[in-house]
């Protein structure tokens, strides 16, 4: 198993009530697998699943992107700075 | 010679003069500056009033993406010399500047206006910063409509 740190921002932090999570992912997990596990663990994320952005080691990732061991993961909604 | 690139995320009051000084060179004859402001009264779309905005950033990634925006500006407008991008975070009230984009060049007809415009547009697409809008009716997180591609 691969224990990963997940940082949460904006709506996702409010929805889950915390700034960070730890999850155990299977080795060779992808972003899609992470989202599946998240929604299964936290059903309240289900409505926003398709708009959740995932950054892996501070770079935008797609569903097929691998999650390396010890990666820093961040979950957030589409950005709205400026 | 290396041209200055100033990137920062701060809770402090934005200082336009200080930023401009940092991106001004002996060769500078033009500076295009964009400032985003907290708007109290919104008429476009769903009309509403804003008490304040609460900004937050994923700081290390946001700084890296701001640097990427500056690199993209340089590759599109090679005549742009200095670039400053500063995002303020925290609780910001109406009539307060929230972001500064400053691009300098030798002359005004070098694309320097378009470069500053590109800077703010691109920041709003890829830099991980969010704002929560607080109005008399309640509060909600503003969400953008741009989905970056992997690695973008």
gemmi code that builds the backbone of each chain (N, CA, C; Angstrom):
import gemmi

chains = {
    "A": [
        ("UNK", (0.841, -1.201, 0.000), (0.000, 0.000, 0.000), (0.871, 1.244, 0.000)),
        ("UNK", (0.301, 2.292, -0.490), (1.000, 3.557, -0.646), (0.221, 4.607, 0.154)),
        ("UNK", (0.802, 5.029, 1.298), (0.103, 6.028, 2.116), (0.394, 7.411, 1.563)),
        ("UNK", (-0.651, 8.139, 1.212), (-0.430, 9.465, 0.623), (-1.107, 10.552, 1.450)),
        ("UNK", (-0.496, 11.723, 1.378), (-1.027, 12.936, 2.013), (-1.856, 13.675, 0.978)),
        ("UNK", (-3.034, 14.115, 1.386), (-3.903, 14.850, 0.459), (-4.230, 16.204, 1.072)),
        ("UNK", (-3.946, 17.253, 0.333), (-4.291, 18.609, 0.769), (-5.620, 18.997, 0.123)),
        ("UNK", (-6.452, 19.694, 0.889), (-7.783, 20.085, 0.401), (-7.904, 21.602, 0.420)),
        ("UNK", (-8.536, 22.141, -0.601), (-8.703, 23.590, -0.672), (-10.151, 23.960, -0.999)),
        ("UNK", (-10.500, 25.183, -0.579), (-11.766, 25.825, -0.948), (-12.965, 24.930, -0.621)),
        ("UNK", (-13.855, 24.730, -1.593), (-15.082, 23.966, -1.317), (-14.801, 22.586, -0.742)),
        ("UNK", (-13.725, 21.951, -1.227), (-13.469, 20.575, -0.791), (-13.061, 20.541, 0.677)),
        ("UNK", (-12.308, 21.558, 1.087), (-11.948, 21.632, 2.507), (-13.206, 21.847, 3.358)),
        ("UNK", (-14.076, 22.739, 2.901), (-15.311, 22.984, 3.651), (-16.194, 21.738, 3.692)),
        ("UNK", (-16.290, 21.034, 2.553), (-17.161, 19.857, 2.489), (-16.690, 18.769, 3.450)),
        ("UNK", (-15.372, 18.579, 3.519), (-14.846, 17.512, 4.374), (-14.445, 18.012, 5.758)),
        ("UNK", (-14.419, 19.339, 5.946), (-14.136, 19.888, 7.269), (-12.703, 19.681, 7.735)),
        ("UNK", (-11.781, 19.502, 6.806), (-10.376, 19.345, 7.181), (-9.480, 19.824, 6.048)),
        ("UNK", (-8.254, 20.223, 6.409), (-7.298, 20.710, 5.406), (-6.462, 19.592, 4.811)),
        ("UNK", (-6.384, 18.460, 5.513), (-5.574, 17.379, 4.954), (-6.100, 16.013, 5.375)),
        ("UNK", (-5.841, 15.039, 4.518), (-6.264, 13.663, 4.736), (-5.077, 12.752, 4.483)),
        ("UNK", (-5.163, 11.554, 5.035), (-4.234, 10.502, 4.626), (-5.069, 9.373, 4.057)),
        ("UNK", (-4.616, 8.797, 2.965), (-5.323, 7.649, 2.392), (-4.290, 6.594, 2.028)),
        ("UNK", (-4.707, 5.341, 2.155), (-3.853, 4.246, 1.695), (-4.336, 3.822, 0.324)),
        ("UNK", (-3.474, 3.996, -0.668), (-3.815, 3.631, -2.040), (-3.071, 2.364, -2.411)),
        ("UNK", (-3.668, 1.543, -3.263), (-2.908, 0.407, -3.775), (-1.698, 0.896, -4.569)),
        ("UNK", (-0.644, 0.105, -4.609), (0.498, 0.461, -5.446), (0.008, 0.601, -6.884)),
        ("UNK", (0.634, 1.459, -7.653), (0.279, 1.707, -9.047), (-1.130, 2.260, -9.217)),
        ("UNK", (-1.575, 3.006, -8.230), (-2.881, 3.655, -8.350), (-2.792, 4.828, -9.326)),
        ("UNK", (-3.927, 5.165, -9.894), (-4.022, 6.343, -10.764), (-4.946, 7.368, -10.108)),
        ("UNK", (-5.010, 8.538, -10.721), (-5.902, 9.585, -10.218), (-7.354, 9.101, -10.232)),
        ("UNK", (-7.746, 8.372, -11.267), (-9.123, 7.857, -11.322), (-9.390, 6.930, -10.137)),
        ("UNK", (-8.402, 6.086, -9.806), (-8.554, 5.184, -8.661), (-8.662, 5.954, -7.358)),
        ("UNK", (-7.878, 7.018, -7.257), (-7.952, 7.876, -6.065), (-9.347, 8.478, -5.930)),
        ("UNK", (-9.883, 8.975, -7.056), (-11.224, 9.579, -7.003), (-12.273, 8.537, -6.611)),
        ("UNK", (-12.140, 7.328, -7.136), (-13.084, 6.260, -6.775), (-13.057, 6.016, -5.271)),
        ("UNK", (-11.839, 5.919, -4.731), (-11.696, 5.641, -3.310), (-12.240, 6.795, -2.462)),
        ("UNK", (-11.964, 8.014, -2.919), (-12.432, 9.188, -2.178), (-13.957, 9.235, -2.107)),
        ("UNK", (-14.580, 9.022, -3.268), (-16.047, 9.114, -3.313), (-16.676, 7.972, -2.511)),
        ("UNK", (-16.014, 6.793, -2.521), (-16.525, 5.671, -1.728), (-16.394, 5.973, -0.236)),
        ("UNK", (-15.297, 6.647, 0.141), (-15.041, 6.943, 1.556), (-15.853, 8.147, 2.021)),
        ("UNK", (-15.999, 9.112, 1.139), (-16.707, 10.356, 1.480), (-17.803, 10.590, 0.440)),
        ("UNK", (-18.960, 9.972, 0.627), (-20.029, 10.073, -0.393), (-20.456, 11.520, -0.653)),
        ("UNK", (-20.196, 12.410, 0.317), (-20.584, 13.815, 0.101), (-19.796, 14.460, -1.038)),
        ("UNK", (-18.715, 13.798, -1.480), (-17.951, 14.332, -2.621), (-18.533, 13.901, -3.966)),
        ("UNK", (-19.460, 12.977, -3.916), (-19.975, 12.402, -5.155), (-20.502, 13.449, -6.144)),
        ("UNK", (-21.299, 14.461, -5.688), (-21.825, 15.430, -6.662), (-20.729, 16.234, -7.355)),
        ("UNK", (-19.594, 16.439, -6.689), (-18.553, 17.281, -7.286), (-17.439, 16.462, -7.929)),
        ("UNK", (-17.619, 15.150, -8.007), (-16.534, 14.294, -8.504), (-15.943, 14.797, -9.822)),
        ("UNK", (-16.814, 15.157, -10.776), (-16.303, 15.510, -12.105), (-15.636, 16.874, -12.165)),
        ("UNK", (-15.864, 17.702, -11.134), (-15.209, 19.014, -11.164), (-14.024, 19.084, -10.203)),
        ("UNK", (-13.690, 17.965, -9.570), (-12.529, 17.976, -8.672), (-11.249, 17.972, -9.502)),
        ("UNK", (-10.396, 18.991, -9.265), (-9.091, 19.026, -9.908), (-8.115, 18.308, -8.987)),
        ("UNK", (-7.206, 17.562, -9.596), (-6.205, 16.831, -8.821), (-4.819, 17.279, -9.263)),
        ("UNK", (-4.019, 17.721, -8.293), (-2.607, 18.023, -8.572), (-1.752, 16.955, -7.903)),
        ("UNK", (-0.817, 16.407, -8.660), (0.122, 15.419, -8.144), (1.501, 16.073, -8.138)),
        ("UNK", (2.085, 16.170, -6.954), (3.380, 16.859, -6.817), (3.337, 18.229, -7.497)),
        ("UNK", (2.246, 18.947, -7.242), (2.074, 20.346, -7.659), (2.009, 20.526, -9.171)),
        ("UNK", (1.490, 19.485, -9.855), (1.261, 19.618, -11.297), (-0.123, 19.031, -11.601)),
        ("UNK", (-0.855, 19.688, -12.525), (-2.185, 19.191, -12.886), (-2.089, 17.773, -13.436)),
        ("UNK", (-2.989, 16.910, -12.957), (-2.974, 15.511, -13.353), (-4.306, 15.145, -13.997)),
        ("UNK", (-4.271, 14.153, -14.891), (-5.488, 13.634, -15.515), (-5.871, 12.313, -14.876)),
        ("UNK", (-7.015, 11.778, -15.281), (-7.493, 10.528, -14.681), (-6.490, 9.390, -14.826)),
        ("UNK", (-5.744, 9.408, -15.935), (-4.796, 8.312, -16.177), (-3.453, 8.513, -15.480)),
        ("UNK", (-3.252, 9.691, -14.883), (-1.940, 9.967, -14.297), (-1.661, 9.023, -13.138)),
        ("UNK", (-0.443, 8.483, -13.064), (-0.081, 7.621, -11.940), (0.156, 8.447, -10.673)),
        ("UNK", (0.012, 7.802, -9.535), (0.300, 8.460, -8.260), (1.537, 7.800, -7.663)),
        ("UNK", (2.679, 8.473, -7.760), (3.916, 7.859, -7.266), (3.889, 7.721, -5.748)),
        ("UNK", (4.707, 6.809, -5.270), (4.828, 6.596, -3.829), (5.252, 7.904, -3.148)),
        ("UNK", (4.577, 8.243, -2.055), (4.944, 9.442, -1.296), (4.553, 10.748, -1.954)),
        ("UNK", (3.684, 10.684, -2.959), (3.307, 11.908, -3.683), (2.547, 12.873, -2.789)),
        ("UNK", (2.704, 14.164, -3.084), (1.837, 15.181, -2.467), (0.662, 15.400, -3.411)),
        ("UNK", (-0.521, 15.129, -2.894), (-1.739, 15.258, -3.702), (-2.533, 16.457, -3.193)),
        ("UNK", (-3.076, 17.228, -4.107), (-3.981, 18.306, -3.705), (-5.267, 18.182, -4.502)),
        ("UNK", (-6.368, 18.398, -3.812), (-7.696, 18.364, -4.443), (-8.320, 19.735, -4.306)),
        ("UNK", (-8.874, 20.241, -5.403), (-9.486, 21.562, -5.335), (-10.456, 21.771, -6.491)),
        ("UNK", (-11.319, 22.767, -6.360), (-12.246, 23.086, -7.464), (-11.518, 23.904, -8.522)),
        ("UNK", (-12.132, 24.128, -9.697), (-11.530, 25.011, -10.699), (-11.140, 26.352, -10.067)),
        ("UNK", (-9.980, 26.859, -10.446), (-9.410, 28.009, -9.737), (-10.196, 29.294, -10.019)),
        ("UNK", (-10.100, 30.246, -9.096), (-10.887, 31.487, -9.217), (-10.136, 32.669, -8.621)),
        ("UNK", (-8.815, 32.714, -8.864), (-8.037, 33.825, -8.306), (-8.148, 35.082, -9.135)),
        ("UNK", (-7.213, 35.988, -8.885), (-7.189, 37.238, -9.641), (-7.722, 38.397, -8.850)),
    ],
    "B": [
        ("UNK", (21.821, 39.389, -20.453), (21.273, 39.923, -19.195), (19.923, 39.273, -18.890)),
        ("UNK", (19.756, 38.947, -17.635), (18.498, 38.322, -17.189), (17.483, 39.416, -16.845)),
        ("UNK", (16.279, 39.311, -17.400), (15.246, 40.296, -17.064), (14.572, 39.910, -15.748)),
        ("UNK", (14.118, 40.893, -14.977), (13.526, 40.562, -13.667), (12.138, 39.926, -13.788)),
        ("UNK", (11.925, 38.883, -13.001), (10.606, 38.268, -12.857), (10.291, 38.254, -11.370)),
        ("UNK", (9.250, 38.984, -10.988), (8.890, 39.090, -9.573), (7.571, 38.376, -9.361)),
        ("UNK", (7.590, 37.344, -8.527), (6.398, 36.540, -8.270), (6.156, 36.559, -6.773)),
        ("UNK", (4.930, 36.829, -6.356), (4.683, 36.732, -4.927), (3.211, 36.564, -4.591)),
        ("UNK", (2.998, 35.880, -3.465), (1.661, 35.737, -2.874), (1.784, 36.317, -1.479)),
        ("UNK", (0.921, 37.255, -1.160), (1.124, 37.995, 0.082), (-0.200, 38.319, 0.762)),
        ("UNK", (-0.144, 38.464, 2.082), (-1.312, 38.956, 2.820), (-1.238, 40.466, 2.995)),
        ("UNK", (-0.111, 41.050, 2.572), (0.091, 42.486, 2.792), (-0.604, 43.323, 1.718)),
        ("UNK", (-0.791, 44.603, 2.037), (-1.331, 45.556, 1.063), (-0.423, 45.568, -0.163)),
        ("UNK", (-1.028, 45.545, -1.366), (-0.223, 45.538, -2.587), (0.401, 46.912, -2.800)),
        ("UNK", (1.675, 46.902, -3.166), (2.416, 48.146, -3.340), (2.828, 48.262, -4.814)),
        ("UNK", (2.014, 48.985, -5.573), (2.253, 49.092, -7.011), (3.585, 49.772, -7.311)),
        ("UNK", (3.894, 50.842, -6.589), (5.149, 51.557, -6.853), (6.358, 50.654, -6.618)),
        ("UNK", (6.295, 49.862, -5.554), (7.432, 48.985, -5.250), (7.585, 47.925, -6.332)),
        ("UNK", (6.453, 47.359, -6.781), (6.529, 46.333, -7.827), (7.071, 46.938, -9.124)),
        ("UNK", (6.563, 48.121, -9.450), (7.005, 48.780, -10.681), (8.509, 49.049, -10.637)),
        ("UNK", (8.986, 49.474, -9.490), (10.430, 49.734, -9.361), (11.233, 48.457, -9.596)),
        ("UNK", (10.691, 47.320, -9.144), (11.425, 46.054, -9.284), (11.496, 45.563, -10.726)),
        ("UNK", (10.558, 45.993, -11.563), (10.555, 45.508, -12.952), (10.948, 46.609, -13.940)),
        ("UNK", (11.467, 47.723, -13.421), (11.908, 48.833, -14.272), (13.422, 48.765, -14.475)),
        ("UNK", (13.831, 48.888, -15.738), (15.245, 48.801, -16.107), (15.663, 50.109, -16.781)),
        ("UNK", (16.940, 50.256, -17.049), (17.410, 51.426, -17.798), (16.745, 51.507, -19.170)),
        ("UNK", (16.388, 50.329, -19.702), (15.810, 50.274, -21.046), (14.292, 50.449, -21.044)),
        ("UNK", (13.675, 50.583, -19.871), (12.208, 50.630, -19.804), (11.667, 51.985, -20.237)),
        ("UNK", (10.718, 51.929, -21.189), (10.030, 53.145, -21.601), (8.532, 52.995, -21.509)),
        ("UNK", (8.049, 51.790, -21.153), (6.610, 51.544, -21.064), (6.354, 50.471, -20.021)),
        ("UNK", (5.302, 50.674, -19.254), (4.867, 49.642, -18.311), (3.357, 49.524, -18.426)),
        ("UNK", (2.873, 48.299, -18.629), (1.430, 48.055, -18.623), (1.111, 47.346, -17.315)),
        ("UNK", (0.146, 47.899, -16.591), (-0.190, 47.360, -15.272), (-1.663, 47.034, -15.228)),
        ("UNK", (-1.985, 45.840, -14.761), (-3.375, 45.494, -14.496), (-3.539, 45.285, -13.001)),
        ("UNK", (-4.631, 45.805, -12.463), (-4.972, 45.584, -11.062), (-6.388, 45.059, -10.972)),
        ("UNK", (-6.572, 43.906, -10.367), (-7.911, 43.418, -10.064), (-8.359, 44.041, -8.752)),
        ("UNK", (-9.663, 44.328, -8.654), (-10.201, 45.007, -7.469), (-11.380, 44.202, -6.920)),
        ("UNK", (-11.648, 44.360, -5.641), (-12.875, 43.788, -5.084), (-14.026, 44.729, -5.449)),
        ("UNK", (-14.983, 44.185, -6.206), (-16.145, 44.966, -6.661), (-17.267, 44.831, -5.645)),
        ("UNK", (-17.776, 45.959, -5.181), (-18.867, 45.899, -4.198), (-20.194, 45.574, -4.867)),
        ("UNK", (-20.462, 46.245, -5.990), (-21.763, 46.095, -6.651), (-21.565, 45.418, -7.994)),
        ("UNK", (-22.160, 44.249, -8.166), (-22.072, 43.516, -9.423), (-23.391, 43.647, -10.162)),
        ("UNK", (-23.303, 44.154, -11.404), (-24.511, 44.329, -12.215), (-24.613, 43.257, -13.289)),
        ("UNK", (-23.451, 42.787, -13.770), (-23.440, 41.807, -14.861), (-23.884, 40.452, -14.333)),
        ("UNK", (-24.654, 39.730, -15.140), (-25.126, 38.406, -14.715), (-26.105, 38.549, -13.562)),
        ("UNK", (-25.919, 37.723, -12.544), (-26.819, 37.776, -11.386), (-26.384, 38.934, -10.483)),
        ("UNK", (-27.182, 40.018, -10.485), (-26.799, 41.215, -9.727), (-26.722, 40.900, -8.239)),
        ("UNK", (-25.665, 41.374, -7.601), (-25.527, 41.156, -6.162), (-24.525, 42.126, -5.579)),
        ("UNK", (-24.471, 42.134, -4.249), (-23.537, 42.999, -3.548), (-22.545, 42.146, -2.772)),
        ("UNK", (-21.316, 42.634, -2.665), (-20.262, 41.879, -1.994), (-19.813, 42.605, -0.728)),
        ("UNK", (-19.816, 41.886, 0.396), (-19.288, 42.465, 1.642), (-17.770, 42.369, 1.652)),
        ("UNK", (-17.269, 41.168, 1.332), (-15.822, 40.987, 1.183), (-15.551, 39.672, 0.476)),
        ("UNK", (-14.302, 39.506, 0.038), (-13.853, 38.247, -0.562), (-12.768, 37.664, 0.336)),
        ("UNK", (-12.774, 36.343, 0.448), (-11.751, 35.652, 1.240), (-10.937, 34.813, 0.255)),
        ("UNK", (-9.661, 35.183, 0.060), (-8.801, 34.483, -0.898), (-7.905, 33.484, -0.189)),
        ("UNK", (-7.697, 32.334, -0.838), (-6.679, 31.414, -0.349), (-5.910, 30.829, -1.532)),
        ("UNK", (-4.705, 30.355, -1.259), (-3.835, 29.827, -2.312), (-3.208, 28.517, -1.863)),
        ("UNK", (-2.920, 27.678, -2.831), (-2.047, 26.507, -2.625), (-0.665, 27.042, -2.979)),
        ("UNK", (-0.004, 27.578, -1.956), (1.094, 28.513, -2.208), (2.232, 27.984, -3.100)),
        ("UNK", (2.821, 26.837, -2.806), (3.971, 26.446, -3.639), (3.585, 26.210, -5.096)),
        ("UNK", (2.424, 25.573, -5.310), (2.004, 25.341, -6.694), (1.610, 26.662, -7.354)),
        ("UNK", (0.955, 27.546, -6.590), (0.544, 28.838, -7.149), (1.757, 29.644, -7.595)),
        ("UNK", (2.809, 29.642, -6.782), (4.013, 30.382, -7.181), (4.643, 29.772, -8.430)),
        ("UNK", (4.667, 28.444, -8.494), (5.234, 27.783, -9.682), (4.414, 28.119, -10.925)),
        ("UNK", (3.091, 28.145, -10.769), (2.235, 28.442, -11.932), (2.331, 29.923, -12.330)),
        ("UNK", (2.528, 30.811, -11.359), (2.720, 32.226, -11.697), (4.021, 32.382, -12.492)),
        ("UNK", (5.039, 31.632, -12.103), (6.308, 31.662, -12.848), (6.091, 31.126, -14.270)),
        ("UNK", (5.248, 30.087, -14.378), (4.933, 29.541, -15.708), (4.221, 30.592, -16.571)),
        ("UNK", (3.299, 31.345, -15.954), (2.610, 32.406, -16.701), (3.632, 33.414, -17.220)),
        ("UNK", (4.584, 33.785, -16.374), (5.626, 34.734, -16.804), (6.443, 34.149, -17.960)),
        ("UNK", (6.777, 32.857, -17.866), (7.536, 32.221, -18.964), (6.724, 32.238, -20.262)),
        ("UNK", (5.418, 31.959, -20.147), (4.564, 31.967, -21.348), (4.512, 33.370, -21.956)),
        ("UNK", (4.447, 34.405, -21.109), (4.458, 35.789, -21.613), (5.748, 36.045, -22.388)),
        ("UNK", (6.865, 35.635, -21.819), (8.157, 35.890, -22.480), (8.261, 35.175, -23.828)),
        ("UNK", (7.688, 33.949, -23.892), (7.804, 33.243, -25.175), (6.887, 33.862, -26.223)),
        ("UNK", (5.777, 34.480, -25.806), (4.863, 35.100, -26.780), (5.259, 36.521, -27.145)),
        ("UNK", (5.776, 37.264, -26.184), (6.154, 38.663, -26.411), (7.610, 38.853, -25.977)),
        ("UNK", (8.545, 38.493, -26.872), (9.964, 38.548, -26.489), (10.428, 39.965, -26.143)),
        ("UNK", (9.674, 40.991, -26.564), (10.093, 42.367, -26.253), (9.766, 42.757, -24.813)),
        ("UNK", (8.932, 41.952, -24.147), (8.635, 42.254, -22.740), (9.878, 41.967, -21.909)),
        ("UNK", (10.233, 42.895, -21.064), (11.473, 42.764, -20.276), (11.173, 42.367, -18.828)),
        ("UNK", (10.634, 43.289, -18.035), (10.322, 42.939, -16.646), (8.898, 42.411, -16.523)),
        ("UNK", (8.696, 41.450, -15.613), (7.345, 40.932, -15.351), (7.166, 40.815, -13.844)),
        ("UNK", (6.070, 41.373, -13.351), (5.715, 41.228, -11.937), (4.307, 40.691, -11.821)),
        ("UNK", (4.133, 39.658, -11.006), (2.799, 39.083, -10.761), (2.672, 38.896, -9.253)),
        ("UNK", (1.721, 39.602, -8.651), (1.538, 39.521, -7.204), (0.061, 39.286, -6.897)),
        ("UNK", (-0.223, 38.243, -6.156), (-1.593, 37.934, -5.742), (-1.705, 38.158, -4.236)),
        ("UNK", (-2.692, 38.949, -3.844), (-2.948, 39.118, -2.413), (-3.960, 38.075, -1.966)),
        ("UNK", (-3.791, 37.548, -0.760), (-4.738, 36.584, -0.194), (-5.216, 37.076, 1.162)),
        ("UNK", (-6.229, 36.414, 1.689), (-6.825, 36.829, 2.950), (-8.159, 37.510, 2.693)),
        ("UNK", (-8.641, 38.241, 3.694), (-9.951, 38.893, 3.589), (-9.787, 40.278, 2.970)),
        ("UNK", (-10.431, 40.472, 1.816), (-10.260, 41.728, 1.075), (-11.618, 42.384, 0.839)),
        ("UNK", (-11.700, 43.627, 1.221), (-12.959, 44.367, 1.158), (-13.077, 45.152, -0.148)),
        ("UNK", (-14.303, 45.598, -0.489), (-14.500, 46.353, -1.730), (-13.534, 47.537, -1.852)),
        ("UNK", (-13.170, 47.806, -3.098), (-12.264, 48.886, -3.485), (-10.816, 48.576, -3.124)),
        ("UNK", (-10.521, 47.327, -2.817), (-9.152, 46.916, -2.493), (-8.541, 46.183, -3.686)),
        ("UNK", (-7.310, 46.531, -4.069), (-6.616, 45.763, -5.110), (-6.323, 44.334, -4.632)),
        ("UNK", (-6.549, 43.355, -5.514), (-6.364, 41.944, -5.156), (-5.179, 41.315, -5.862)),
        ("UNK", (-4.839, 41.827, -7.031), (-3.776, 41.231, -7.837), (-3.126, 42.334, -8.669)),
        ("UNK", (-1.824, 42.198, -8.876), (-1.099, 43.127, -9.751), (-0.368, 42.334, -10.817)),
        ("UNK", (-0.499, 42.793, -12.058), (0.298, 42.253, -13.161), (1.007, 43.456, -13.780)),
        ("UNK", (2.310, 43.416, -13.829), (3.058, 44.527, -14.431), (4.038, 43.972, -15.460)),
        ("UNK", (3.976, 44.511, -16.679), (4.924, 44.114, -17.736), (5.599, 45.380, -18.248)),
        ("UNK", (6.906, 45.313, -18.390), (7.624, 46.472, -18.904), (8.318, 46.129, -20.222)),
        ("UNK", (8.544, 47.180, -21.022), (9.222, 47.025, -22.313), (9.850, 48.369, -22.664)),
        ("UNK", (10.620, 48.386, -23.732), (11.270, 49.631, -24.146), (10.246, 50.633, -24.671)),
        ("UNK", (9.208, 50.105, -25.368), (8.223, 50.962, -26.020), (6.829, 50.364, -25.847)),
        ("UNK", (5.817, 51.195, -26.040), (4.450, 50.726, -25.798), (3.909, 49.849, -26.919)),
        ("UNK", (4.524, 49.920, -28.117), (3.993, 49.162, -29.263), (4.679, 47.802, -29.403)),
        ("UNK", (5.054, 47.204, -28.296), (5.821, 45.956, -28.299), (4.979, 44.751, -27.907)),
        ("UNK", (3.688, 44.978, -27.656), (2.846, 43.893, -27.156), (2.711, 43.923, -25.640)),
        ("UNK", (3.212, 44.989, -25.036), (3.241, 45.016, -23.566), (1.828, 45.073, -22.965)),
        ("UNK", (0.887, 45.745, -23.653), (-0.504, 45.756, -23.160), (-1.085, 44.338, -23.213)),
        ("UNK", (-0.897, 43.697, -24.386), (-1.442, 42.342, -24.569), (-0.795, 41.371, -23.582)),
        ("UNK", (0.472, 41.599, -23.280), (1.170, 40.710, -22.346), (0.544, 40.772, -20.953)),
        ("UNK", (0.227, 41.983, -20.502), (-0.387, 42.118, -19.174), (-1.784, 41.489, -19.175)),
        ("UNK", (-2.507, 41.677, -20.276), (-3.837, 41.073, -20.401), (-3.745, 39.546, -20.356)),
        ("UNK", (-2.779, 39.008, -21.081), (-2.565, 37.567, -21.080), (-2.226, 37.098, -19.663)),
        ("UNK", (-1.426, 37.884, -18.966), (-1.008, 37.508, -17.609), (-2.185, 37.324, -16.683)),
        ("UNK", (-3.118, 38.257, -16.690), (-4.259, 38.112, -15.766), (-5.195, 37.008, -16.244)),
        ("UNK", (-5.401, 36.907, -17.573), (-6.289, 35.845, -18.082), (-5.728, 34.469, -17.733)),
        ("UNK", (-4.452, 34.310, -17.903), (-3.824, 32.999, -17.676), (-3.772, 32.672, -16.182)),
        ("UNK", (-3.509, 33.710, -15.359), (-3.529, 33.494, -13.911), (-4.873, 32.917, -13.484)),
        ("UNK", (-5.940, 33.479, -14.067), (-7.271, 33.014, -13.691), (-7.575, 31.616, -14.204)),
        ("UNK", (-6.756, 31.098, -15.132), (-6.966, 29.739, -15.638), (-6.188, 28.684, -14.858)),
        ("UNK", (-4.934, 28.970, -14.529), (-4.074, 27.870, -14.036), (-3.471, 28.076, -12.651)),
        ("UNK", (-3.573, 29.271, -12.076), (-2.917, 29.476, -10.773), (-3.885, 29.076, -9.649)),
        ("UNK", (-3.499, 28.108, -8.806), (-4.429, 27.597, -7.791), (-4.644, 28.572, -6.628)),
        ("UNK", (-5.577, 29.489, -6.873), (-6.042, 30.476, -5.894), (-7.564, 30.464, -6.005)),
        ("UNK", (-8.233, 30.603, -4.859), (-9.702, 30.594, -4.853), (-10.189, 31.740, -4.011)),
        ("UNK", (-11.422, 32.174, -4.321), (-12.017, 33.212, -3.491), (-13.418, 32.805, -3.074)),
        ("UNK", (-13.700, 33.110, -1.818), (-15.054, 32.910, -1.292), (-15.720, 34.269, -1.250)),
        ("UNK", (-16.901, 34.330, -1.839), (-17.645, 35.584, -1.875), (-18.579, 35.624, -0.668)),
        ("UNK", (-18.511, 36.706, 0.098), (-19.402, 36.864, 1.242), (-20.300, 38.065, 0.960)),
        ("UNK", (-21.609, 37.785, 0.910), (-22.586, 38.826, 0.590), (-23.619, 38.874, 1.714)),
        ("UNK", (-24.470, 39.888, 1.708), (-25.508, 39.941, 2.752), (-26.413, 38.700, 2.721)),
        ("UNK", (-26.466, 38.016, 1.575), (-27.344, 36.842, 1.449), (-26.662, 35.546, 1.878)),
        ("UNK", (-25.360, 35.591, 2.123), (-24.659, 34.369, 2.500), (-23.309, 34.305, 1.828)),
        ("UNK", (-22.701, 33.118, 1.820), (-21.364, 33.009, 1.250), (-21.256, 31.784, 0.363)),
        ("UNK", (-20.404, 31.897, -0.661), (-20.173, 30.759, -1.550), (-18.791, 30.879, -2.177)),
        ("UNK", (-18.200, 29.723, -2.473), (-16.915, 29.711, -3.161), (-17.140, 29.973, -4.645)),
        ("UNK", (-16.370, 30.881, -5.203), (-16.419, 31.130, -6.637), (-15.604, 30.038, -7.314)),
        ("UNK", (-16.146, 29.463, -8.376), (-15.401, 28.454, -9.128), (-15.209, 28.922, -10.558)),
        ("UNK", (-14.004, 28.776, -11.069), (-13.724, 29.135, -12.454), (-14.339, 28.118, -13.390)),
        ("UNK", (-14.171, 28.353, -14.713), (-14.744, 27.399, -15.672), (-13.681, 26.828, -16.582)),
        ("UNK", (-12.410, 26.974, -16.207), (-11.326, 26.465, -17.046), (-10.768, 25.197, -16.404)),
        ("UNK", (-10.620, 24.147, -17.215), (-10.056, 22.884, -16.721), (-8.688, 22.681, -17.385)),
        ("UNK", (-7.609, 22.894, -16.631), (-6.270, 22.723, -17.235), (-6.043, 21.274, -17.666)),
        ("UNK", (-5.278, 21.136, -18.732), (-4.886, 19.793, -19.178), (-3.778, 19.266, -18.256)),
        ("UNK", (-3.620, 17.929, -18.200), (-2.534, 17.398, -17.386), (-1.192, 18.029, -17.768)),
        ("UNK", (-0.474, 18.496, -16.763), (0.842, 19.094, -16.996), (0.807, 20.527, -17.473)),
        ("UNK", (-0.400, 21.089, -17.653), (-0.493, 22.450, -18.190), (-0.055, 23.486, -17.152)),
    ],
}
model = gemmi.Model(1)
for chain_id, residues in chains.items():
    chain = gemmi.Chain(chain_id)
    for i, (resn, *xyz) in enumerate(residues, 1):
        res = gemmi.Residue()
        res.name, res.seqid = resn, gemmi.SeqId(i, " ")
        for name, pos in zip(("N", "CA", "C"), xyz):
            atom = gemmi.Atom()
            atom.name, atom.element = name, gemmi.Element(name[0])
            atom.pos, atom.b_iso = gemmi.Position(*pos), 0.0
            res.add_atom(atom)
        chain.add_residue(res)
    model.add_chain(chain)
structure = gemmi.Structure()
structure.add_model(model)
structure.setup_entities()
